[in-house]
């Protein structure tokens, strides 16, 4: 794990999104030569060609962060991660020591959430009481679950959604897609690039660091994804490159791949952990943000471009004062 660490000055952690979305910076990394280019995200169409396929994750962030209290008055925060059925979710509960199995968390208007057993992944099972749809309760009481390194309140919650988000279920945004605007997508279409969508709902592993010293010992917990027949057919018949927007798209595509690199449509779960040595079957290029030290996401991009080259690019980005993490700048890895 020590091989995937780097020092980031705290002031480079982006606290606010850029306006407009495609005005963020774009570090272009050429894997074959190690060349770096410093561009703006709106320059992206220059690197795309007709017959390329751009793959986007249309998962939508739900207002999954709930602030409640115990009957004693103690504050409790619940972050919903994965829907299990109509009333039950897997969640993170903080502080966990106050939330014993069987205890109750109170929201306003008499709404109660029962705290259940711990999960193998380190979360908790929580259950909403009453008959009101949970989706309505979240609209009423929930807040956008920003990552813990973003300290400022987001004035526009919609800015933590991609413009094409439509399938509700994520506890965090697929942040590589935050840079796209309608105008930019239209420019990409006009170049002859096919734009397709899949859905992968982001859950616990986004919030869960690697604790093992040896990364092979780390176990990813499952996340659900869905790839339509239309998306699979477009990818499988592509004459150009398959360009994944975000690590979530990479995991979904590679999880759905056959030995000969064909994508199988359908709805499944994946616990694929991509690390150096992995042989990519589908993805030819990657658009991604800058990731936290020691994270599974940094390990994934290191598998795609090589650890030394990625860490070199990160150091160059730090020297050039790029903005990091969810609201930060982007990389295009070719």
N, C-alpha and C positions, 0 to 999 in steps of 0.2 A: 504493500500500500504506500510505502514511502516513495515509490517511483512515480506516484501520481499526485504529488503535492507541489504547490507553488505559492509564493507570497503575493498577495494582492493588497495594495494600499486601500484602506477602507473607503477613502473618498471616491474610488472608482466604481463602487457598487451603486448602480443607477437607482435613484429614488423616485424619479418621475419619468413618464413616457415622453418620447419625442413627438412633436407635432410639426408637420404631418408625419404619419407613421413611416413612410418610406424615405424620410430625411435622415434616418439613422445611418451610421457608418457601416461599411461592408469591407471586411478583410478577406480578400480572395487568396486562397492557398492552392497552389498547383502541386499536387502530390508527386508528379513525375520529375519535376525539376527543383522543388523546394522554393520556387519563386513566390513572393508575396506582393500583392497589389493593394493599395489603399484607395477604396472607392466609396460611393454612396449607394445605399440600397436601391434607389431608383435606377441605378445603372445596371441592375441585374439582367434585363433583357439582352444586353450586349453579349452575355455569356451563354445565352440559350440559342438553340438552332431549331429549325423546323424538324419535326419528327421526334423531338424530345418529349418526355412525359413528366409533368410536374405533379407530385403526389402530396396532397394536403390532408391534415387531420381536422375533421369538422366537429370534433367534440366540443361541447359547450360547458363552461364552468357554471356550476350551480352555487347559489348563496349558501354555502355549506358550513359557515362558521356561526355557531350559536352561543350566545352568552346567557347563562342561567344562574340559578342559585340553589343551594340545598335548603331544606326546611329550616336549618339552623341559621341561614343567612349567608353562608360561605359561598363565594363566587366559584362557578365552574364553567369551563369552556369546552365545547364539543365541536370537533371538526369531523364532519361526515366524509367518509372515504369511498364506500362501496355499498350500493343498495343490495340487500339480500332478499327482501320481499316487500310487500306493501307497507309494512310498519317497521321492519327491522333493518338496521344498517351496521356496517363495520365503521368504527370511528376511533379517533384519538380523543382522549379525555384528559383534561389538565386542570388542576393538579390531580394526578391519578390516585394519590394516597387518600384523597377525600371522597373518592368515588368507589366505594366497595360494591361488589355484586349485590344486587337487590335494592340498592339505594335509589333515590329519585332526584332528578333535577327538574326544577320548576322554571317554566317560561312565563310570560304574561298570560292573562286571561285563563288561568287554570290549566294550561297545557303542561303535561308532565312527560318526562322521558325517563324510562327505567334503565338503569345501568346493569348490564349482564356480565357474562363471563369474559375472561381475556381470550384473545385469539392467539394462534400460533405465531402470527406475524407481529405481535406486540400491541395490537389495538384492543378495542372492546366492542362487544355487541350491545347496541342500544336499541330501545324499542319505544316508539311514540304511542301514547295512549289516545283514546277517543276515536272518532270516525272521520275527522277532517283529513282530506288528502295531505300527505306529507309535503307534496309540492306547494300547496297553498300555505302551509305553515312556514316553509322556507322563504317564500316570497314575503311573508309578514314579519318574520323574526330573524331571518338569516342575513349574513353579510358576506361580501366577497372575501374568499380566503387567501389574502395576499401572503407571499412567503415571509418568513420571520425576519429576513434581512432587509425588507422594505419597511422603514420606520414611519414614513409619512402616510397620512390618510389619502386615499385616492379620491379625487374630486368627481371623476367620471368613472363609475364601475364598468361601463362598457368598454373602457380602454384596456381592461384586462381580459377582453374577449377578442378573438380574431373576427374579421368582418364577415367570414363565412361560417361561423359557429352555428350549428343548428341541432345537434344531438346532445341533449342534456345528460350530464353524468360525471363530469370531471371535478376533482378537488383542486386542480391547478390548471392553468392555461398551457396549451402547447405553444410555448413562447416564440419559437422560430417563425410562426405565422403571424405574429403581431405586427410585422413590418409591412404587410401587404395592404394596398389600397385597391379600390375598384378600378381606378385608372391604370395602375400597374398591372393588374391581372388582365385587363383588356389589351394592353400593349403586348403582353406575353402571348395571348391568344392570336393576335394579329401576326405574330411571327410564325404561326403554324404549330405552336406547342400545344399539346393536349393537356388539359388540367382535369385531374380526377381526384376523388375524395375517398377516404376511408375513415373509420371511427375507432379510436382507442381512448378509453376513459382512463385518465391519470389518477392513480391512487396512492397507496402507502409508500411505495418505494421512492417517490419524488421527495418525501420528507425523511427518508431513512438513510443515514450515512452508512458507509461500509465500516464495520467494526473489526473485521478480520485483518490480521497482518498480511496474510496470504490471500490475494483476491479470489483465487479459485475456490476458497472455502465459503465465500459469500453466496447466499441463496436469495434469488429474486422471488418476490411473491407475485401471484398471478394478477394480470390485468386483462380485461375483456377487450376484444377488438372485433370489428366486422368489416369485411371487404365484399363489396357487391360484385355480381357477375360482370357488370359493365366495366367496373374499375379493373378487375382482373383481366378481362379480355383486352382492354386498351393497353395495359402493361405488357401482357404476353405477346401482343402483336407489334410492339414498339420497334421501329427501325432505328430510333435514336437512343439517347440515354434515359435511364430512369433516375429522376432527381427527387430525393426525399426531402420534404420540408420538416425538419425536426427529428429528434431521436425517436419519438413515438412512432412516426411513420417507418423508420428503419426497423424497429422491433416488430411491428405488425407485418411488414412485407417479408422480412427474413423468416419470421415464424410461419408464414403461410407458404413458403417456398418449397418446391420439390427439389430433388437432387439435381435436376437439369435446369433449375432456375425459373420454373413456371410458378405463378402465383395461383393458389387454390382459393376460390371464393368461399365465403361462409362466415359464421360467427363462432369464435373460439376464445379460449384463454391462453395467455402466454406467460411463461416465467423465464423466457430466454434472457440470459446474461451474456452480452457480447463483449468479449475481451480480446486483447491482442492474440493473434493466431487464428482468429475466426476467419473463415473463407466466405466472403459475401457472395450471394447467389443472384441477387436482384438489383441492389442499389449501386448506381454508378457514380453519383455525385450527391452532395449533402449540403443543405442550408441549415445552419444551427446557430444558437447563441453561444456565449462564453459560459462555461460551467464551473461549478464549485470545485475546489481542490478535494481530492479523495472521494469523488462521487462516481456512481455507476455511469453517469452520462459522460464524464471526462474519460473514463475507461473506454466507453463505446467509441468516441471520436478518435481516441488513440488507436483503437483497433482498425479504424477506417483509414487513417492517414499516417500512422506510425507515432509512437509515443514521443520520440525525440523531436520530430518535426512539429507536432502539436505544441509541446512545451516551448519550443523555440518561437512559434507563432504567437503564443500567449505572452511571452516576454516582450516581443516586439509590440504587441498590442498595448501592454502596460506602459512601455516607453512612449508610445504615441498617444497615451491617455484615452484609449477606448473606454467605453462604458460597459460594465459587466453585468451578467445575470439577467433576470427576467425582463426588465425594462431597458436592457443595455443594447449594444450593437450586435452585429451579426457576422458570421463567417460563411463563405461559400467555398466548399472543399471540392475541387475538381480532380 
